Amino acid sequence: MSTVSNTPRWLAVSALSKIKDGAYSNIQLNQLINDHPMEDRRDVNLLTNIVYGVIQHRLTLEYWLTPFVRHPNQIDPWVRELLLTALYQWQFLDKIPQRAIFNETIEIAKVKGHPGIRRFVTGVLHQMDREGLPEFDAIADPDERLSITYSMPIWLIDELRQQLGADKMESIIASLNQPAKQSLRVNAAVSTLDDVRSVLIHDELSVRDSDISPEGLIVTEGQAINTEAMDYGMFTIQDESAQLAVQALDPQPSDRVLDACAAPGGKTTQIAALLDADLGGKVVALDIHKKKVSLIGENAARMHVADRVAATDLDARKVESKFDEESFDRILVDAPCSGLGLMRRKPEIRYEKQLQDSLNLQRIQLAILEAVAPTLKKGGMLTYSTCTILHQENQDVVDQFLASHPDFELQTTPTKYELKSDRTTKTLSIYPDDYLSDGFFIACLRKK
């Protein structure tokens, strides 16, 4: 087989075909990178860029491709993905010459397919080049035009406009096609911000402090995940917004804390780092899946906080079957959600979710809050968080819970950097365009 079969463009087509069939983008990419080691880091970056870029801009790319493919149902799915990768590189990556993109695309078609596929791909590419791509202005319906321009489903555009207004909606959807930042959380159990910063700079990474979290660092060049400091547990990979939920919970060294929906354990280890096992500090970490519970244990061991973590498989809605009333000083419910705040990092989410998913999840979120509420001590804090941006899973859940639980009162969500201090709500909503971090929601509920 030709050497073209181990190139970033060939592997990108392979990954995209599997993701279109339901594989997760991050898992598929990691597997490909492990199975096909590439010596040049730039090749790994190009592969990652093409895969995420095509998923992010899929509706735009398909709009451009449509006029040039007369019988779309008759082409193999991988050929379609190949053409979309060529379009993405041609339109969005300005450092790669068009001739190089077209030549390798045609070579992949030749090696992976038969002469007819090579001729078809060559014809489509040359016709696009000759005639130019269709303009967005040609789309009469304004919502469809937004949907194609930003590659965002119309239902989500409509919902965000209703909830947040047209300007905020467009700002959010435009920001979601920018690259995700590589953010870390320093492990307070073994390290400091200064230590981690020094070690990474020594390893020739470029880093800067987070503007959102005092425990956060942003890597602007290099891969933190490949460092010895990561292996040793000096830090973990965690988005800046996600670091705020535990800061708002504010666990004290001797607290007994429940992390009700804990896997893979990022927030569990963040809580544990603030506890003192000698003073009785302990975080009980639950997850519904047995497999994922072992992940929590592995993360706790790597982060040197296993002595403060008790992980167990239990559906948080059945918490009363194992724990008495008033068992915990603090409870974190980082609830299962639609994940719409993560679209920059997991771009396929935008095509997989519908509004009904948020309404279905709302019932689960409320059931978890209902179940854990009795296990919180009087005066204790319950922090509710999600990584989504729709009211249905956020403010609406909090309002419904408070309406049926007069023994709880809403507190203003605190952050160390006093983020959005001029907001009119006590809850905190971080939108993806606010700080170019993940979208996140946090509410703090004190038991009277």
N, C-alpha and C positions, 0 to 999 in steps of 0.2 A: 504493500500500500504506500501511496505517496507520503512524503513528509508533511504535506499539508494537513494530514489527519491529526497532528498534535499541535496545531497552531491555535491561538486564542479565538480566531474567527470560526474555525471548524468546531471547537469545543463549545463556543457560544451557541451555535445552531443546535448542537446536541442538548445542551442545558435547556434552552428555550422550548424545544419540543417536549421535553419531560415536564417542565413547569406548566405548559399549556394543558398537559394531561393530568395536572393536579399536584405535582411535586412542589415542595416549598422552595422558594428561590435560594434562601441562604443555605439550606441543607444540601440542595443540588449542587450549588457552586462549590461549597467546601469539599464535597465528595469528589467532584471533578478535579479540583486543584490537588487533592491528595492522590488521586489515581493517575494523574498526568503531571508529574513534577515539572515545573518550568524554571530553568536556572535564572532567567532574567525577570526581575521583579516587575519590569514594565509590561511583560506579557501577561502576568497575573492581573495587573491593573487594567489592561485593555480588555481582557476577558470579563472581569467584573463590571467594567464600565459598559460594555456592549450589552451584557445580560440585563443589568438593572435599567439601562437606558431604553432598551426596546420595550421592557415591561412598562416603565413609566410613561412612555410616549406611544403606547400601542394604538390608541384610537386615532392619533394624529398620523402615524405611519400607515395605518390601514386606509385612511382617507386618501392619502397621497398615492397609495398603490392601486386602489380600486379601478381607476380608469384604464390601467394598463394590463389588467388581467381579465380577459373576456369570459372565461369559464372558471371562476374561482373554485367551484366544487370539484373540478377535475385535476387540480394540482395537489401533489403530496403535501401534507402539513409541514414537513421539514423544508420543502422548497419555499413555501410561504415565509417561514421563519428566516431562511437564508436571505430572501429579498428584503425583509424588514431590517435585518442587521446591516445590509448594504445601505439602505435608505437612512438608517439612524447615523451611521458613521459619516455619510456624505453630508447630511444636513446639520448634525450636532457636534461633530468632532473636527475642529478646524485645522488640526496639525497633521492630518493624514491626507495625502494627495488623492484626489478622486480616482486617478488612473490606478493607483495601488489597491484601492478598495474594490473597484470593478474587476481588476485582473484576478485578485484572490477569490472573489465571489464566484467568478466564472470557473476558476480552477477547482473550487470545492464542488460546484455543480457537476463538473466533468468526472471527478474522482468518486463522488458519493452517489451519483446517478448514472444515466446513460446519455448517449449523444443527443437524444431529443430534449432532455432536461437542460443540457448545456446550451443548446440552441435557443430554447425558450428563455432561460435566464439572461443570456447575452442580448436577445431581442428586447426584453423588457427594460433592461438597464439602459441600452442605447436609445430606446424610444423616450424614456423619462428624461434623459439628458437632452435630446433634441427638442422635445415639446415643452419641457418645464413641468413643474408640479402644480396641481390645482390650488388656487388661493382660498384662504378661509373666508374672504369677503363674499365668495359665491354662495355661502350657506345663509339662506334667508332667515331661518329661525334663530333668534339670539341665544337661546339656551343650548341649541345644538351646536352653534358656533363656538360658544364657551367650552362645551363638552369636547369638541374636536381639537380646539386650540390647546387646552390644558390636559387633554386625555383624562377626563373626569366624568363619572356617570351623571346623567341629568338629574336623577332623583336626589343625589347628594348636593348638587348645585342648588337645586330648588329648596332643599331642607335648610342648608346653611344660610341662604338668602332670607328665608322666613325668620330664622332664629337670630341672625347677627347683622342683617342688612347687606345690600348689594356690594358695597365697597369692601367690607371685611371679608365677605365670601370670596370675592375675586382675589384679594390679597392672600388668603389662605391657599386657594387652589394653585395660584401661581408659584407660591413658595414651595409647594410639595414636590416640584420637579427639580429643585436644587439638590446637590449631593448632601447626604447625611454627614454630620460631623462624627469624628472618631473620639468619643468621650469616655473618660475613666473616672472611677470613684476610688480615691485613696482609702486603703484599709486602716482605719484608726486603731485597730488592735495591734498592729505591728509597725506602722509607718506614719510618716507625716508628708504633707504636700511638698515640702522642701526636699525631703529624701527622694521621693519618687521623681520629682522634676529633675534632680541632679543625676539620678541613675539613667533616666531616659535620654537626657542630653549627652551623657557619657556614651550611650549606645547609638549616638548619632541620629536620634529622633528630634524633631522640632515640636516643642510643646508651649502652650500658653495656659494661663489660669482660666477657669470658667467664669463667666459673668453672672451665672445663675446660682451655682452651688459652691460654697467654700471648700467642699471636699472634692471638687471636680477639676480635672485637667482635660484640655483639648489637644489631641495630637494632630498637628498640621502636616507633618511629613514623617513617613516611616510607619511600621506596623507594630503596635504595642503588644499585640497578642503573641508575637513571636519572641518576646524577650524573657530572660531569666527572671526578671522582677515580677512578671505576670505569673510564671510558674510557681514562684515562691509565695505568691499571695500578697505582695505589697499593694496591689490594686486589683480591681476587677473592671471589666467592660460594662459600663452602665450609662444610659443617657442622663444628661444633666437634669431634665425634668423629673425623671423617675427617682432621682436622689432626694427630691423635696418631700415625699410622703413620710419618710421616716424622720426627717428633720421636724416636720409638723407634729408627728406623734410624740417626739421628745422623750424617749425612754430614759429612765433614771437607773443608776447602776444596780440597785437591788430589786428592780421591777420584775414581775412575772408577766410576760407579754405573750399574746396569741397572734401569730401570723396565720390568718385563716385560709388564705389561698396562696401558698408560699412558693411552689416550684417556679423556676429552678433554684431559687434561694438567694437571689441578689439582694432583696430587701431583708431577708432573714439574717444574712451575714452582716448587713449594715446595722440592724438592731443589735445583734449579738456583740458587735465591736464596742457598743456603748454600755454593755452590761458587765457586772463583776460577779463571777461565779462564786467567789468566796463570800459575797454578801447575799447570795441566794438568787442573783440575777439569772433568768432563764427565758429563752424564747421557745415556745411550743409552735412548731411549724407543721401545718397540715396541707396535704394535697390529696385529691380524690384518686390519683393514679399511683399505684405502687412503684412503677418504674421511675416516676418523677421524684418520688421521695428519696430514692437512692442518690439522685442528682443533688438534692439539697444537702445530703450527708457529705458527698464528695466536695461540694463547694465550701461547706463549713470546715472541712479538714484542710483544704488548700488555703483558706483564709485564717487558719489558726484560731477558730472560735468554736470548735466541736464540743468543748466542755460546757458551753452555754446554750447548746441547741438540742432540742428533742424533736426529731422529725417523725411523723407518723402518717400512714395513709388513712384519711377520714374525710368524708364529704362534709364540708363546713356547715351544711344544712342539718347535720345530725350531731352537732357538737355537744348537745345536752346528754347524749348517750354515754359520753366519756368524761365530761367535766361538770362539776357542781356549779350552782349559782355563785356569782361573785368570786370566781377563781382567779381573775386576771386584773392587774392594775391598768393595763393598756391593751387595746386590740387594734390590729391593722387588718382591714378588709381591702386588699388590693384586688378588686373584683374581676372575675372573668368578664370580658367585654368584647365589643366588635373590633377593637384595635385600630379604629380609623385615625387615631393620632399618630400611628406608626407608618403612614403611607410613604413617607420619604425613605424609610429603612426597609419596608416590606411592600413594594409598590403593587404587587398583585392583589392586595386587600381591596383596592378600589373597585375591582371588577367582580369580586366574589360576594360582596355584602349587599344586602337590601335593607330598606328601612324596617321591614318585619323582623330582621335579625336583632335590631336594637330593642324592639318591643318584647321579643322573646327573652332576651338577656335581662331586661329590666325585672322580669318576674323572678329570675334566678338571683339577681343582685339583692332584691328586697327580701327574698327567702333567707339568704345568708345573713343579712343584717338582723332580721327577726330572730334567727337561731342563736347568734352570738351575743345579742344584747343582754340576756339574763346572766351571762357568765362574767360580765364586767362589774367590778366593784363600784359602789357608790362613790362619786367623785372622780371616777376613772375616765380616761379618754379613749374614744373610738374614732379612728381615722379611716375614712372611706376614700378610696382612690381608684381611678380608671385611666387607661391610656387611649381614651376616645374623646370626641369633640362635640357630640350631640347631647342636647338637654335630656333626651329620653333616658339615657343611661347615667346622667350626672345629676343636675339640679332637680329633675323630676323625681328621681329615686330618693334623694335626701328629703324633699318636701313631703313625699308620701310616708316615709319612715317617721318623720317628726310628727305628722298629723295623727299617727296611731301610737306614738310613744311620748306622751307629755313629760315623762321622767328624763328625757334628754333635751339638751339645749345646744343650738348651733353656736360655735365659737368662731372668731375670725381666724382663718388659716394663717399661721405665722410662717415667714421664711427669713433666713438669716440676712439676706440682702434686701429685705422689704420690697419684694417684687410686686409690681402693679399696686402700689400703696394707695393710689387714688381711685381704686375700684369701688363700686357701690355695693358689691356683694361680700358676704362673709366667706363664702367658698372661693376657691382660687381656680380659675381656668387658664391654663397656658395653651395658647393656640400655636400651630406650627410656624406661623409668620412672626410671632412676637419676638422670639430669640433664635429662630432657626433650629430649635430643638424639637423633640417629639411633643405632640399634643398631649396634655395631661390635665386631670381634674382632681382636686383634693378638698375634702370637707372634714372638719373637726367637730365631733359631737361629744359633749361632756355629759356624763350621767349625773343627775342632780343628787 
